[in-house]
Amino acid sequence: MSLLFQHKVYREKKMTRKNAVVDKEICVSCGACMEACPVGAIKTINGCFADVDINKCIGCGLCSRTCPTGCITLVERLDMKK
């Protein structure tokens, strides 16, 4: 996904075919992804790890680019597969 496309998704808050997934084993719950998320789709669970609300996630990728541990990846949304 190009940076220009990610910026357009962020600005217009349009849903993509992807959503963010957190590897809870690697997450250090720093909160960087929560601050980066333009739609508030990420919350901390018991102060231990981040969790993504797939119903809110627009798949812009800002959280994964911001994450210092690289624990967030974008995967194809199951509800939008062709």
Stockholm file with secondary structure:
# STOCKHOLM 1.0

chainA/1-82         MSLLFQHKVYREKKMTRKNAVVDKEICVSCGACMEACPVGAIKTINGCFADVDINKCIGCGLCSRTCPTGCITLVERLDMKK
#=GR chainA/1-82 SS CCHHHHHHHHHHTCCCSEEEEECTTTCCCCSHHHHHCTTCCEEEETTTEEEECTTTCCCCCHHHHHCSSCCEEEEECGGGCC
#=GC SS_cons        CCHHHHHHHHHHTCCCSEEEEECTTTCCCCSHHHHHCTTCCEEEETTTEEEECTTTCCCCCHHHHHCSSCCEEEEECGGGCC
//
